């Protein structure tokens, strides 16, 4: 994460420098009634752009005729004096170093003081799997939204059954993925590319065309499984004999 963020960080520094330079150009066009006001404006600009320092800074005074009159001023004519900021900026390397040091860092907090740093991080990373699991349970294909229960005990019972189903689903998915990696086999995904990390939902979809045929030959009834492919047989072999027996 740090390497990825550093690449973005370096790119953003260049963009922000251009933005800061445009802001400074606007500041340099502003006119001030006194030198003190100009200095205050320069200090305020630095407070708002803490990644930069003034490489050069000076306050320049200029005079002009009153009431917007043009041309050369007359002798003893009273002139209006105003002040301009002249400045150049550079990146403050100290601030940049401090920000770079924090790249890739994030805070994980827990009230369980017995957990190690590695365990906290492991639990944090596994949250995504949990969220995907419950998203799977809430999928429209399960029609859970069509089940209406009033009694609290029945809602709890349904929730328990759903969690147990998700538990079995997760075990099956883990077992298949592990088997594919151990045997260096692959399953085609939704875009026909080989993968060793298929979801069980996709595997169920691959099995959707499997059907059982009942054939009557000379008074003898035979049952056979139709539409099986080598890929599906491989999947069954990895899932174990407990699953194979239903198809053999």
C-alpha positions in Angstrom: 0.0 0.0 0.0 2.8 2.4 0.8 4.5 2.0 -2.6 1.2 2.5 -4.3 0.4 5.6 -2.3 3.9 7.1 -2.7 3.5 6.9 -6.5 0.2 8.9 -6.2 1.7 11.2 -3.6 4.6 12.2 -5.9 2.2 12.9 -8.7 -0.1 15.0 -6.5 2.9 17.1 -5.2 3.5 18.3 -8.8 -0.2 19.1 -9.3 -0.5 20.9 -6.0 2.6 23.0 -6.7 1.0 24.3 -9.9 -2.2 25.0 -8.0 -0.2 26.8 -5.3 1.7 28.8 -7.9 -1.6 30.0 -9.5 -2.8 31.0 -6.0 0.4 32.9 -5.4 0.1 34.8 -8.7 -3.3 36.0 -7.5 -1.8 37.1 -4.2 0.9 39.1 -6.0 -1.7 41.1 -7.9 -3.4 42.2 -4.7 -2.8 45.8 -3.6 -2.4 46.7 0.1 -2.7 50.0 2.0 0.4 49.4 4.1 3.4 47.2 4.3 2.1 45.5 7.5 -1.1 44.4 5.6 1.0 42.9 2.8 3.1 41.0 5.3 0.0 39.7 7.1 -1.5 38.5 3.8 1.8 36.6 3.0 1.8 34.9 6.4 -1.9 33.9 5.9 -1.1 32.4 2.5 1.7 30.3 4.1 -0.7 29.1 6.8 -3.1 28.0 4.1 -0.4 26.3 2.1 1.8 24.5 4.7 3.6 22.4 2.1 5.5 25.5 0.9 8.1 28.1 1.9 8.9 31.4 0.5 12.2 31.2 -1.5 12.1 34.9 -1.9 9.8 37.5 -0.3 9.7 41.2 -0.4 7.2 44.0 -0.2 7.3 46.6 -3.0 5.8 50.0 -2.7 4.4 51.9 -5.7 2.8 55.2 -6.2 0.1 56.5 -8.6 -2.1 59.5 -9.1 -5.3 59.8 -7.1 -8.8 59.0 -8.4 -7.5 56.9 -11.2 -6.0 59.8 -13.2 -3.5 58.9 -15.8 -0.3 60.5 -17.1 2.7 62.0 -15.5 1.9 63.6 -12.1 2.2 67.3 -11.7 4.7 68.9 -9.5 3.8 68.7 -5.8 0.7 66.5 -6.7 -0.3 64.2 -3.9 0.1 60.6 -4.9 -1.5 57.4 -3.6 1.0 54.8 -2.3 0.1 51.0 -2.3 2.1 47.9 -1.7 2.5 44.6 -3.6 3.9 41.2 -2.6 6.9 39.9 -4.6 7.5 36.2 -3.8 8.7 32.9 -5.1 7.9 29.6 -3.4 9.5 26.2 -2.9 8.3 22.9 -1.5 9.0 22.5 2.3 10.9 19.2 2.3 10.4 18.7 6.0 6.6 18.8 5.7 6.8 16.5 2.7 8.9 14.0 4.6 6.4 14.0 7.5 3.5 13.3 5.2 5.4 10.6 3.2 6.2 8.9 6.5 2.5 8.4 7.2 1.7 6.9 3.8 0.3 3.4 3.9 -0.5 3.7 7.6 -4.0 3.3 9.1 -5.4 2.9 12.6 -7.1 -0.3 13.9 -8.6 -0.1 17.4 -10.0 -2.8 19.7 -11.0 -3.1 23.3 -9.6 -6.7 23.4 -6.2 -6.2 24.9 -5.2 -9.8 24.5 -5.0 -9.6 20.7 -1.7 -9.2 19.0 -1.1 -6.7 16.2 -1.0 -9.5 13.7 -4.4 -11.0 14.9 -6.1 -7.6 14.8 -4.9 -7.1 11.2 -6.0 -10.6 10.3 -9.5 -10.1 11.7 -9.7 -6.7 10.0 -8.8 -8.2 6.6 -11.3 -11.1 7.0 -14.3 -8.6 7.4 -14.5 -8.4 3.7 -15.3 -12.2 3.5 -18.0 -11.8 6.1 -19.6 -8.9 4.3 -19.6 -10.8 1.0 -21.1 -13.8 2.8 -24.1 -11.8 4.1 -24.4 -10.1 0.7 -24.7 -13.6 -0.7 -27.5 -14.5 1.8 -29.4 -11.3 0.9 -29.3 -12.0 -2.8 -32.7 -12.0 -4.5 -32.2 -15.5 -5.8 -32.8 -16.8 -2.2 -36.2 -15.0 -1.9 -35.5 -14.2 1.7 -37.3 -10.9 1.4 -40.5 -12.8 0.6 -40.5 -14.6 3.9 -42.6 -12.8 6.5 -42.2 -13.7 10.2 -43.8 -11.9 13.1 -42.6 -13.9 16.1 -39.1 -12.9 17.3 -38.2 -16.6 18.0 -39.0 -17.6 14.4 -36.9 -14.7 13.0 -34.0 -15.8 15.2 -34.5 -19.4 14.0 -34.5 -18.4 10.3 -31.4 -16.3 10.9 -29.7 -19.2 12.5 -30.5 -21.5 9.6 -29.2 -18.9 7.1 -25.9 -18.5 9.0 -25.5 -22.3 9.2 -26.1 -22.5 5.4 -23.5 -19.7 4.9 -21.1 -21.7 7.1 -21.5 -24.8 4.9 -21.3 -22.7 1.8 -18.0 -21.1 3.0 -16.5 -24.5 3.9 -17.4 -25.9 0.4 -15.9 -22.9 -1.3 -12.7 -23.1 0.8 -12.4 -26.9 0.1 -12.8 -26.5 -3.7 -10.3 -23.6 -3.9 -7.8 -25.5 -1.8 -8.2 -28.6 -4.0 -7.7 -26.7 -7.2 -4.5 -25.1 -5.9 -3.2 -28.4 -4.5 -3.8 -30.3 -7.8 -3.0 -27.3 -10.0 -6.3 -27.5 -11.7 -8.6 -24.7 -12.9 -12.3 -23.9 -13.4 -13.5 -21.6 -16.1 -15.0 -18.4 -14.8 -17.8 -16.2 -16.1 -15.6 -14.9 -19.0 -14.3 -18.4 -19.9 -10.9 -17.8 -18.3 -9.3 -20.4 -16.0 -9.4 -19.6 -12.2 -8.5 -21.3 -9.0 -10.7 -19.1 -6.9 -14.3 -19.7 -8.2 -17.3 -18.9 -6.0 -19.6 -21.8 -5.0 -22.4 -19.7 -6.5 -20.7 -19.9 -9.9 -20.1 -23.6 -9.4 -23.8 -24.2 -8.6 -24.5 -22.3 -11.9 -22.2 -24.7 -13.8 -24.2 -27.6 -12.4 -27.6 -26.2 -13.3 -27.9 -28.3 -16.5 -27.3 -31.6 -14.8 -30.4 -33.9 -14.8 -31.3 -37.4 -13.9 -32.7 -39.7 -16.7 -34.9 -42.7 -15.9 -34.6 -45.3 -18.7 -36.8 -48.4 -19.0 -35.1 -51.3 -20.8 -36.7 -54.7 -21.0 -38.6 -54.1 -17.9 -35.5 -52.9 -16.0 -35.4 -49.3 -14.8 -32.0 -47.6 -15.0 -31.1 -44.1 -13.7 -28.3 -42.1 -15.3 -26.9 -38.6 -14.9 -27.0 -36.5 -18.1 -25.0 -33.5 -19.2 -21.9 -34.1 -17.0 -18.6 -32.8 -18.4 -15.0 -33.5 -17.5 -14.8 -30.1 -15.7 -17.8 -31.0 -13.5 -16.3 -34.5 -12.8 -13.1 -32.8 -11.7 -15.0 -30.5 -9.4 -16.8 -33.4 -7.8 -13.6 -35.4 -7.3 -12.1 -32.4 -5.5 -15.2 -32.1 -3.3 -14.8 -35.8 -2.2 -16.7 -39.1 -2.3 -19.5 -37.6 -0.2 -20.5 -35.5 -3.2 -19.5 -37.9 -5.9 -21.8 -40.6 -4.8 -24.9 -38.6 -5.8 -23.7 -38.5 -9.4 -22.2 -41.9 -10.0 
